[in-house]
Each structure stands twice: as structure tokens, then as C-alpha cells.
């Protein structure tokens, strides 16, 4: 009986906060009061309150920043996977501000995953770099890039915080003609979480893609780690009639 009462309580708390978010009383980006103050306001325990907050996080309505607390989520960025896109141009088209920051860039021996997707033999050198993507001033995604070093000589001497498709086309005449995607739910490990100020173990969306050129050769492998409430994926497909 006690567990049933507790369950009803944290659902009631969740719905109360959700109503304030949906009514606009709690605006996107606003910080929620501390867990101590919230638990006092709802006359409940911290344990019960955290259950409510976890449900709201799973629904994409709030997010947590490590050591800073809970915040109201912004609306998700819509990505259409059926057409080529750049993060900055998509954000601008949807009235959002964006920027990309280079985190690390180096020449390394390809790991198992990158050599597999780029069809490279073991011990092959690749360029590896990581970028942090910001939407409306908040870090929402960390991207890990693995690029064929033999195809992009001196890549690391170029700025890597802009539109990579334009950079590849201008300096190496590379045009991506197809892309293979893989999408799955995930959680942030400690390293990625610290880079985008998320909480280790928080829900994430993992989007991996292989960019292929006009000759059918895979040139770049990218793994994007998104805050799960920061992006919505769309895809349009035309089916050819078989009749």
C-alpha cells in the first residue's frame, strides 16, 4: 500500500511540473528550484521528487546539467535524414542560433569501429577530431569524426569548426553522394557528459553515419551523441509502385 501511495505522489508531482511547463509558466532554459526546495514545496522526500524529475527527463521536458541542476528543455531541432544537411543551416532555417566548437583533433591509428566502416586495413592512420555543437547557447551534441588520412592530406591544418562538407569540396573536391545512418538510444559516458555539461548516465541519442563519395568509397565515419530531447528525426521516402 505504501508503494502505491508513493507512486501516485511522484506522478502527481510530475504532472504538476509538466502543467507549468506546457502553460508557459516555466520557460525554456529556465532553471528549476533546487531539489531540496522542490521537495519542501511538494511536502515529499528527495527520493520521490527525483522519481518525478526522472520521468520528466525521459519525456524530454527537462534536462540536468552536472553540478548546476535541472532546466526546462528547449524545443527539439528537427533533422530530415533523407536530405543532406549542415547543423548550422538547419538551425538557422528553424530560427535557432548555433555554433560549433572544435574540442580535439589528432592523427591516430584507426580503432576497430572506424577501420571497419571506412573499409581500411588494421593499423591504418586516420584523422580523428571531436566537435561540440551548441543550440541557443547550450551544448546539445558531441560529434566524433574519423576521416581517411590518405584522402584528406593536411586536413588538421584547416579550420574544423565550420561546414565540413564545404571544406571537403573546396580543398579535396570531395562530394558526399550518399550516407548510411544508424540510430539507437544510448546514455552519456563520463567523458562525453563532461564535454557537453550533461550528467553521466543521462539518456542520449546516438546517431552514426558513414559518408560515401561518388565512387562508392566511404570517406568519413561520424558518431553524434545528442541530448535525447534536443533532436527530432524525420525521413521522407518515396516507394516505387511494383504493380
N, C-alpha and C positions, 0 to 999 in steps of 0.2 A: 504493500500500500504506500509506503514511504517513497519508493522509487517512482511510482506512478504520479504522486504529487509533485516530486522534483521535476519529472519530465514535463508535466503541464506548466510548471513555473518557468522553465527556461524557454519553452515555446512561446509563452505569453510575453516574456521579455524580448525575445527575438521579434515577435510581431509588433510590439510597441516601438522598437527602434526602426524597424522596416517601414512602419507607417510614417514616421517622422522624415525618413529619407525620401520616400515616394511623394510626400506632400510638399517637399522643398524646404522644410524647416531645418533640415541638415543638408547643407550644400556640398557639392562635390569638392573634395580636397579638405573639407573641414575636419578638425581633429575631435574625436570623441573624448569626453572626460576620462580621467584615469579609471582603471578597473576598480580601485578602492571606492572612488566617488560613485561610480555606477552601481556597485553592489550595495552601497548605502542607500542610494536613491530608490532602488528596487527592493530594498529590505531582503536581500538574499546573500548567499555565500559567494566567494570569488570563484569557487568551483562551478557552481550553477551558472554564474554570469559567463564564464569562459565557454561553457557549452553553447550558450546563446550566440556569443560572438563567433564561435567556430562555424555555426550554421549560417550566419550572415556572410562570413568569408566564403564558405562553399557556394553560396548563392551569387557571389560576385558583387555584393553590395558594399562591403568594406574590405580593407586590407591592413596589414600590420607592417610597420617599419621597425626594424630591430632597435631597441632602446628608446624609441620615440613614441610608441603607442599605436592606437587604431585610428584609421582615417576613412572618410567616406570616399568610395571609388568614383572615378570619372566614368563617363560613358565609354564603351569599348570602341576601339578603332576597327573599322570593317575592312577586311582584306579579301580581294577576289583572286583566288588562286588560279583561275582559268586564264588570266591575262598577266603579262609582265608588269611589275610594279617596283617602284622605289619607295622606301619608307617615308622620305621627306615629301615626295609629291602626293602620296596618298593622304598623309596628314594634312597637307595644305588644302587639298581638294575637299576635305571634310571640316575645314575651318579650325584646324588644330595647329598649335605651334610644335615644332620638333627640332631636335638637334642630335648629332651622333658624335660620340667621343671615342677616340682610339685608346684602348686600355693597354695592350701589349702587342708587339709584332716581332717575330723572330723566324730564323730559318732552322728547321728541326728535321729529324728523321721521322717520316710518317708513321703514325700509330696504325694498329690493325684496322680500325674503322676507316680512316682516311685513305689508306692504300687500297682497301677493298672497294670503296665507292669510286675512287679515281682510277681503278684498274692499273695500279702501279705495283711493281715487284717489291718485296721486302727491302728495307734499308734505303728506300728512295727519299731524297730530300724534298720537302715541301715547305712552302711559306705558311706559317700559322699566325693568325692575329685575331684578337678579340676586340669587339666594339660594344659600347654601351649606348642604347637608344633611349632618348628621352621624349616624352609626350606631355605637353603642357607643363614642362618643368620637372616632371617626375620620371625617374628611371623605370621603364616598363619591360625592357627586354635586353638580354645579353646574347650576342651572336659570336660564335666561334667559326672562323673561316679557315679552310685548308685549301691551298691553291698549288697547282703544279708549278714547281720552280723552273722546270725546263721550258715552260711555255710563257712565263712572265719574267724575263730577266730584269734584275734591278727593281723589282716591284716594291721592296721595302724602302726605296729611296723616294717614293712618291707619297703624296698625302693620302691617307686611307680613311679619312673621316667624312668623305663625301659620297656621291653616287658612284659606286664601283662599276656599274655597267658602262657608264660614260668613260671612266678611266680605262677600262679594258679595251673598249672600242677605239679610243683615241690613240693609245700608245702601242697596242698589240693587235689591232684590227680583229679583235675577238668579239663575236656577236653570239649571244646565247639564243639558241633557236628552240630549245625545249628544256623542261625542268621536271624532275621526278621528286614528288613530295612524300613524306611520311609524317603523320601527325599522331601523337599519343599524349595521354595525361602523364604527369610526372610530378616531382617535388624538387624544391631547390636544395642542392647540397650546400655545405658551408661556404665554399669558395664562390659560387655564383651568387648566393644570397648576399654575401658581404659586398659584392661589386655593385648590386643594384639596391642595396639597403632593404632587402627583404628578410624574412625570418627563415632560418634553416628548417626544412621540412614543410614549408608552406606549399599549397597546391600551385602547380605550374603547368604550362602547355609547352610541349617540346615539338618543334617543327624542324625537321631535317629536310634538306633539299640538295639535289645534285644538278648543277648547271651544265648543260651539254651544248657543244658548238655545232656549226652547220655540217661538220664532217662526222658527227656522231660520237665525238670523243668527250668524255667528262673532264671538265677543266677546273671545277671548284665544288667543294663539298662544304655545306654550311649547316650548323646546328644552332637554332634560335631557342632561347629559353625565355618564355613570356610569362609575366604575371597572368594567371589564368583569367582574370576579369578584365584584362586590358585589350583583348582582341576577340573579334568575331570573324569566323572564316566563312566565306561564300564561294560557291563554284557554279558556273553555268556550263552545261554540257548539251551538245546537240546530238541526238540519236538519228542515225540513218535508218530509214524505213527498210525493212527486209522483205516487204511484200512486193 
